[in-house]
Amino acid sequence: MSTPSNSEEFYKKLREQLFETASWPSEYLYKFIVKTEAAKISDLENIFNNMGAVIHTTASKNGKYTSVSINLCMSNPDAVIAKYKEVAEKIEGVISL
């Protein structure tokens, strides 16, 4: 996902997979990895604030990175992708899984 064309292709494939594998609205599990910095973790959590999300964080073995799992009900694949794009835009260095 280093160039916009590659990321758009990724999101197009993800959208197709989401339509094929789930009926909407549906529960969706986001997984992200960020450097263990309170501000980054807080910013990530705030993106999903007031949406009824269940958020779990787990620090890596050496504490350098934190895994953030976010489970919530999304209305459709486009809403799922919009959140991925928002996270990528607002959180520097985030890894989306």
Sequence and secondary structure as in RCSB ss.txt:
>XXXX:A:sequence
MSTPSNSEEFYKKLREQLFETASWPSEYLYKFIVKTEAAKISDLENIFNNMGAVIHTTASKNGKYTSVSINLCMS
NPDAVIAKYKEVAEKIEGVISL
>XXXX:A:secstr
  SHHHHHHHHHHHHHHHHHH  SSEEEEEEEEEES HHHHHHHHHHTTTTT EEEEEE TTSSEEEEEEEEEES
SHHHHHHHHHHHHHHSTT EE 
